[in-house]
Amino acid sequence: LAPTSGPKDVVIVIDASFSMNVGNRLVRAKRIAKAILRTLTVEDYVSVVEAKQGYYDYWSDWRYRECKELGCVPDRLFPATTSVRED
């Protein structure tokens, strides 16, 4: 990953559905998201969204998970300051 010039608005969507538990996919997705965050500067704005979906559990009960933004204020991009990038 390499930074580009000029300010950017970045939304990172992490698939956190049940299938991501296979083969450390979720761990790798989070690692890649962190690598992307490290390329951002204070001129950039960022938001991270965790996306899940419905699935049947072991007992065939339907479970549903919805998307949620990670951060303290929904529907908003944050300046990519050091504290936001580390959270």
C-alpha positions in Angstrom: 0.0 0.0 0.0 1.2 3.4 -0.9 -0.2 6.8 0.1 -1.6 9.0 -2.6 -1.3 12.8 -2.8 -4.1 15.1 -1.7 -6.8 14.7 1.0 -9.0 11.6 0.8 -12.3 10.4 2.2 -11.9 6.7 3.1 -14.6 4.2 4.3 -13.2 0.8 5.3 -15.8 -2.0 5.4 -14.8 -5.1 7.3 -16.8 -8.2 6.6 -17.3 -9.7 10.1 -19.8 -12.3 9.1 -19.6 -15.9 10.3 -17.7 -17.1 7.2 -14.8 -14.8 8.1 -13.9 -17.1 11.0 -12.6 -19.6 8.5 -8.8 -19.6 8.0 -8.1 -16.4 9.9 -9.9 -14.2 7.3 -11.1 -11.7 9.9 -7.6 -11.4 11.4 -6.2 -10.7 8.0 -9.0 -8.2 7.1 -8.3 -6.3 10.3 -4.5 -6.3 9.6 -5.1 -4.9 6.1 -7.5 -2.2 7.5 -4.8 -1.2 9.9 -2.2 -1.0 7.1 -4.6 1.3 5.2 -5.1 3.5 8.2 -1.3 3.9 8.6 -1.1 5.4 5.1 -3.6 8.2 6.0 -2.7 11.7 7.2 -4.5 14.3 9.2 -5.8 15.8 6.0 -7.7 12.6 5.3 -11.1 11.6 6.7 -12.0 8.0 7.6 -14.7 5.7 8.9 -14.7 2.0 9.6 -17.8 -0.1 9.2 -18.3 -3.6 10.5 -20.6 -5.6 8.2 -22.3 -8.8 9.3 -25.2 -10.7 8.0 -27.7 -13.4 9.0 -26.8 -17.0 9.4 -28.0 -20.3 10.9 -26.2 -21.3 14.1 -25.3 -24.9 15.1 -28.9 -25.5 16.3 -30.5 -24.1 13.1 -31.6 -21.0 14.8 -31.5 -17.9 12.6 -29.2 -15.2 13.8 -29.0 -11.7 12.3 -26.3 -9.2 12.7 -26.5 -5.7 11.1 -23.8 -3.3 10.0 -22.4 -0.8 12.5 -19.9 1.9 12.3 -17.0 1.7 14.6 -16.5 5.0 16.3 -18.4 7.3 18.6 -20.5 9.3 16.1 -22.4 7.3 13.4 -22.8 8.6 9.8 -19.7 10.8 10.0 -16.1 10.6 8.7 -13.4 11.5 11.2 -10.1 13.3 10.5 -7.4 10.6 10.4 -5.5 11.9 13.4 -3.2 9.6 15.3 -5.7 8.8 18.0 -8.5 8.0 15.4 -6.1 5.7 13.5 -5.1 3.9 16.6 -8.7 3.3 17.9 
